[in-house]
Amino acid sequence: MSDKSFYEYVMDEIFHEIPGISSRAMFGGWGFYKEGVFFALIADNELYFKVDEDNKKDYEDLGSEPFIYKSKKGLMTMSYWVLPEEIRDDRGKLEEWIGKSVMAGIKSKKKK
C-alpha cells in the first residue's frame, strides 16, 4: 500500500514538467503512462520504472533493486526497478530513463 502524499510528490516534483504523463490508481499503488504506454509504478512508497535487457544495467550500476512481491507461488520479481534518487534529481537523465522505460513497455507489449 502506498500513501497519497508520495504519489503527489511524484506527480508534482518528479513528473510535473514532463508532457504526456498520466496516472491511475491500481492495486494499492499507482501506474504511470507516457503517451498511453505503461512505464512506471508506485508500490510501497517506491517509484519503479520498467526495465528490460536494454536498460537493466543502468539500474544495477546505481545499486537499484527490482520490485519483488509475495504471492501464493512464492516471491515474484517484476521487471520494474527502483528509480535511483540521482536520476530523479537530474532532469535530462530523468527524461532519458523515462524514454528507455517507455521503449521497454512497448517491446513488452509486442511480445504478448
Buried (B, 14 or more C-beta within 10 A) or exposed (E): EBEEEBBEBBBEEBBEEEEEBEBEEEEEBBBBBBEEBBBBBBBEBBBBBBBBEEBBEBBEEBEBEBBEEEEEEEEEEBBBBBBBEEBBEEEEBBEBBBEBBBBBBBEBEEEE
